[in-house]
Amino acid sequence: MARTISVKVPVATLISDIETAIAKIDADVKNYASDLTQYKADKAKYDEASVKAVIKALGNKDLFGTNYDSTIRVGSTYGNRIEVSVDKAILNLGEVPVQPSEPNQRESFGREYTTRKQILERNLKILKMTSQEEVSASTYGSILELL
């Protein structure tokens, strides 16, 4: 029969982890505008390179076909339109730039719709008021999900 193990985590360690997470959120909020500007510039370059690569690929008639496994597939869609699909692998464009997510956006945490920073600050305030030196591993685990 298995026995349960009771693990305790020092409160000072948990406080330090929460303060680090809050500082990281603050730094991410500060850098978000510049990261978003950089993303938009990178995305514009990527889109421009995509158009140039597709135009170049359309000049090679050997790549054309009507099957779904064709490198460049041409087909008609509803209405009066022609659809051209180009396999991204032949364009050699690299990875698509990833838009940075807003660092302190409001989310649902159980019944609350709040920011991660607000919950961390509330937990930090409670931990600083406690006289206990250790918390249970389950408490640490629930806070660790926010970090």
N, C-alpha and C positions, 0 to 999 in steps of 0.2 A: 504494500500500500504506500502511495506517495504522500509525503508530508509537504505542507506549504512552507515556504521560506519567507521570512519577514525581512525585507531590505529597507534600510533607511538611507536617505540622501541628505547631506549637510545643507542647511538653509542658505549658508553663505555661497555655496556653489550655485544653487538655484538662483539666488539674487544676482550673482555675477553673470550668469547665462541670460537672464532677462534684461539686464542693463545693456549687455552686448547686442542683443536682438533689437532693443529700442534704438540704440545708436546706429545700427545698420539701417533700420527703417528711416531714421532721420536723414542719414547720408543719401539713401536711395531717393527720398523725396527731393532733396536738394539737387541731385544730379538728373532727375527725371526729365526736366525740360531740355537739357542738352542732349541726353540720350535719345529723346524723341526726335529732336532736330537732326541728329546724326542718322537715325533710322530713316527719316524721310529723304535725306540726301542719298543714302545708300540704296534705298528702294527706287528712287528716280534713276540712278545710274544703272541699276539692275534692269529696270524696265526698258531703258534706252538700249542697253546691250542686247536684251531679248529681241527687240524689234529688228535690230541690225542682223542678229544671227538668224532670225526667221527669214528675213529677206534674202540673205545669202543662201540658206538651205532651199528656198523655193526655186533657185536657179538650177538645182540639180534634179533633172527629170527621172533619174534612176531611183530616187527615194520615194516617188509617188505610188499610190495604190488606193484601192477602195476598201480593202479589208481592215479590220480593227488592229491587226498586227503590223500594218504598214508603218514605215517611219513617218511619212507624211500622208495622211489620209484626207481625201476630198470626198465630200458628200453634200447632199442637199438637205435642208431642214424645212420646217413648216414655212409656208409663204414663199416669198421670192428671194431666198437667200442661199448662199453656198457656204458651207462650213469647211474650214481647213484645220486639221489637228496635226501638230508637229510633236514628235517624240522628244521630250526634253533632253534625253541622253545625248543626242547628236549635236546639241547646241553648245555643250561644254561651258555652261554659265556658272557653275558652282552652286553654292547654297543660296537660297532665297533669304534676304535679310529678315530677321525676326523682330517684330515690333515689341518694344519693352512694355511690360505690364505696369499698370499704375501701382506704386509700391504701398500705398496706404488706403486702398479703396475699401469701401464698405462691403462687408460680406455677412452671410448668415452663419452664426455660431449658435446652434441649437435654436432657441426661441429669439435670440437677439440678432439684430441687424446693425452691426457696428464695425469699427475698424480693429484690426489685429493689435495696433499700438494701444488703443484704449483698454483692451482687455489685459494686455501685458502690464500696462501702468497700474491698473486696478489690482492685479495679482502682486505686483511689486510692492505696492503700498501695504497690502495685507501682510506680506512676508516680512517687511521691515518692522511692523508693529508686533510681531509675534515674539514670545520669549523662548520658544522651542528652538533647539539647536538642529533638529533633524525633522524631515518630513518623510512620509511613506513613499515607496517607489511608485505607487499608483498615482499619487498627487504629482510627483515629478513627471510621470508619463503623460498625464493630461496637460500639463503646462508645456511639455516638450513638443506636443503636437502644434503648438502656436509658434514655437521657435523655428 
